Amino acid sequence: MTPIVVEPESFPQAEARRPTPEARSRWAPFEKLGLVAPALDPRKLSRHVVSAYRVLGFAILTIIVIVLVGYIAETTFFYLSNSWIVPMAVSPTDDKVLALQSQLTERQNVRDRIAADLADAERGIVVQQAFQAEFAKAIQSDLADRRASFARMHELAAAAASTRVAIRRSNTAFAQSSQRRMGQEYAAGLIDRQAMLTGKFQLAQIASSNLSLAERQADYETKAADLEAQTRSLEALLANAQSDTPMSYDVLKIKEEYDRSQLETNKAIGLRDALKSSLAREDELIADLKRTSYLRALADHAQVAFVPYDNLGKIEHGTKLYGCKLGMVGCHRVGTVLEVLPGEVQFKHPNRDKMLRGQMVELSLDDTAAATDDVLFVGGRPLLF
């Protein structure tokens, strides 16, 4: 039986795949050289596409697994580890910095007012003490003058007393002799009544002069006694002691001025001591504010980091710091810890939505770019590589 041969031209699909004359003329030189494009096998092509999809899916799944494992590892690390810190930058416009600076400015203004009041009190004390020193000199000078006046007045009183006695004796003897003589002359008719009356008037004037001498002596003695009392009062005033002798009005006024000056001095001294205590307290408050973490970091332009209280146990001067390029992989040393700054601060947990309490530490970074990392690790690398 003769096999039936079917020509390819009888199939429409083969006819469709047959190259056109234009295509044959274009590729004819390559065909002569034996460079003929292989015919594509649809089954092989589909197998290649499936393999590519498998590789892509495996790569995506691998990436998802790696990210998931990294997230779980990072979360577990932050739950269990206490060897991390969070670097932070202190800005002058930060709300906490502005609040602290406002408090510092207010305390400095209060301190300036207290210092001004203290200076006024000091000046008042100096003025009152200078017045009291000059007052003592003036009292000493016045006392010396009054002593001299008392001595002169005492001498005048003594001289007036002795003179008055002598003059009185003379006047008395003269009056008795004159009266006896006038009586005899009037009885003898040598003088008339007018002359006798004139003589008696002269005798009365002599008696009046004796009274004037007594009054002058009494005046001298009174002035001497007053000067003596004033002298004793001034001596007691100068010695700052009480005197049993009643003081004169003038000395009382002097004593009142002196007592007022002493009272003002004591008040100024008490005010000065109180202001000194207040100034010392204000200085302590200002020093405490300046020592706060934010203001100290801002003033020193220091690089700082937040450390929770749970992590402070590993922080000390010279502790090594490590930064990582990718999460917790590819870590290298970036610097050391200088010191723990005083004062409590609050900061958000780098891995959880939670606020933590802690303190700030000052850092010495060899790699300044590490200051922008999310976290730094203290003591060593987190995963030992």
Helices and strands as residue ranges (DSSP letters): G 8-10, H 12-17, H 21-32, H 42-80, E 84-88, H 95-188, H 193-238, H 249-290, H 293-300, E 303-308, G 309-314, E 320-326, E 329-340, E 345-348, E 355-365, G 368-372, E 376-378
